[in-house]
Amino acid sequence: MSRATLEGQVAVVTGAARGVGELLARKLSARGAKVALVGLEPDALKRVSERLHGDSGHWHADVTDHEAMARVAREVEERFGKVDIVVANAGVASGGPFADSDPDAWRRVIEVNLIGSAVTARAFLPVLRESRGYLLQIASLAAITPAPMMTAYCASKSGVEAYAHSLRAEVGHQGVKVGVGYLSWTDTDMVRGADQDDVMRELRQRLPWPANKTYPLAPAVDRIVAGIERRAGHVYGQWWLRGMQGVRGCLPGVIGAVGQREVKRFAHRLEGMRTGLVGAGGAADEQERATRRN
């Protein structure tokens, strides 16, 4: 497929304070895009914005807040005159046995990853219709295959994958293209935060190759940028994820059998396992909600 130039395009990236979102913003900016950064950490977003190559701005907003995201969409259009690309990247994760999980953390993963993605799309679809633009929904290997100890995250990423596919069919005739981006374990604060728990780290290391590796961030983001340039329907951060699509129907049964064996192996170590949000992004989300309550 031919690639569209990003020069002069306006791109919105949620969850842009770190990890995939930060590097994606930098690479889009380096290719000439004007970038609007959205997230919960205004100081971090400001630092990212100041390091970008071209015109940029940053907005503090919770992606689950309809009014806040509608305001951001209005202000971004006023600031840049249009919006061509929206990347719904904001996400959080938790791990551990479902039965012992923190109900608030479990619900929050669904709210941010699934509901927040829908809120983002709802806010920006009017301007994407005007520009005949592109919405990229970041999903995960977790959307392709289930995994024990990750019920909320797998449910949320399966949800955003299905939602994005449905949305693609609804808005295609209006000139808006919708893509789904898939990433395996990639070197971000979220994955490093999950790895701080010994059980989660060891369970992941016992996955079959190539799903047992942590992959460098930059090549994955390069693939995402290339997908954005093509306005691709599917974008794969790691080369082998494309092949997983052809066998995904078999995976629940395989994971169910293998996962049962592995979880049994670790059963004596699961008691008292922390089940809250992981990583620096999870900490920022918890701090934001605590501030609101106070």
ABEGO torsion letter per residue (X at the ends): XBBBBABGBBBBBBGAABEAAAAAAAAAAAAGBBBBBBBABAAAAAAAAAABABBBBBBBBBAABAAAAAAAAAAAAAAAGBBABBBBABBBBBBEBAAABBAAAAAAAAAAAAAAAAAAAAAAAAAAAAAGBBBBBBBBAAAABBBBGAAAAAAAAAAAAAAAAAAAAAAAAAGBBBBBBBBBBBBBAAAAAAAABAAAAAAAAABBOAAABBBBAAAAAAAAAAAAAAGBABBBABAAAAAAAAAAAAAAAAAAAAAAAAAAAAAAAABGBBABBBEAAAAAAAAAAAAAAX
